[in-house]
Amino acid sequence: MATFLEQVETIRQAALAELGQAADLAALEQARVNHLGVNGQFTSLMKQLGALPKEEKPAAGKLINQAKVELEKILGEKRADLELKASLPKEPTDFTLPGRRRTLGKLHPLTQVTEDIVRSFRKLGFVVADGPEIEDEYHCFDALNTPADHPARDSQDTFYLAAPAPAPNAAPGTPKRQLLRTHTSSVQIRVMKKQAPPVRIIVPGRVYRRDNADATHNPTFHQIEGLYVDRNVTVGDLKGTVDFVFRELLGADVKLRFRPHYFSYTEPSYEIDFTSPLVRKMGKDWLEIAGCGMVHPQVFENVGYDPEVWTGWAFGFGIERIAMIRYGINDIRLFYENDVRFLKQF
């Protein structure tokens, strides 16, 4: 019959084996309960010490304590190892990828306003479209029904790139002069050329015009264009969309009015004025904020849409104008000076 000390060693070896074989935290906890728990093997051995002869008790107690200390140490090491394995990704990780960086700085006020505008349009089902800033006369003017003698096409208003102009008798299809786009409306032509109706897009982006820099003008600024084409689209759809977007951007107390105007690529065309406490605080009753209208039938013909089937509207406005009104800024040049004292306020 095995002696008490041999029983202790046998149980110790069994505990070491079970701890070593534990494949997860649950199995490890079960091994701990079996051997070191309240009703475990070593607790049972301690209870048997009282039945041993007096001279055997010290050696037996010492052996049990040594075994428990050893097992507790191994248990802690094993638990730490299994916890680390449990925290690792289940799939391989590429540790050469860039890590997360703490965000520094803030969004530029123009970026904040642009994102707010886009967010408002997305609620109505619009998607964002983009196009090149270096355009040609066809997309920027011709396809948009802008006459050859229109003032906007003059070199005093538009930045043309240094490239030879096509000869007057050039063959059809000869590339037009390149320029820096004067509006994001050129993107609507590119989209309609590629996509059959219906179309519902917004086009935020940088545009360029030959304006002297002053408190309200800059040679480069940002514009956003909206275009909606479908069957039976009306001016009522246009007014409802404009009203929703500007109330989202400038507050529920905004009031709008539409004045007849002329744009070569829309008919009828309107200028949009608005009033609000912000405008009255500026000492004005109304402030012009955007241009809009129903897409001209000729524009639809230029892109291959049947104007007898499809109707649509377009409108555009300057993002800087919205930002200046929203934040009470009276000089557009502040947006481009990169003065940290100014930018930190937003």
Secondary structure as UniProt FT lines:
FT   HELIX           4..21
FT   HELIX           25..36
FT   TURN            38..39
FT   HELIX           41..48
FT   HELIX           49..51
FT   TURN            54..56
FT   HELIX           57..87
FT   TURN            95..96
FT   HELIX           109..122
FT   TURN            123..125
FT   STRAND          127..128
FT   STRAND          134..136
FT   HELIX           137..140
FT   HELIX           142..144
FT   TURN            148..149
FT   HELIX           151..153
FT   TURN            155..157
FT   TURN            168..169
FT   TURN            172..173
FT   STRAND          178..180
FT   HELIX           185..194
FT   STRAND          199..208
FT   STRAND          220..230
FT   TURN            231..232
FT   HELIX           235..250
FT   TURN            252..253
FT   STRAND          255..263
FT   TURN            264..265
FT   STRAND          266..275
FT   HELIX           277..281
FT   TURN            282..283
FT   STRAND          287..295
FT   HELIX           297..303
FT   TURN            307..309
FT   STRAND          311..318
FT   HELIX           319..327
FT   HELIX           332..336
FT   HELIX           340..343
FT   TURN            344..345
//
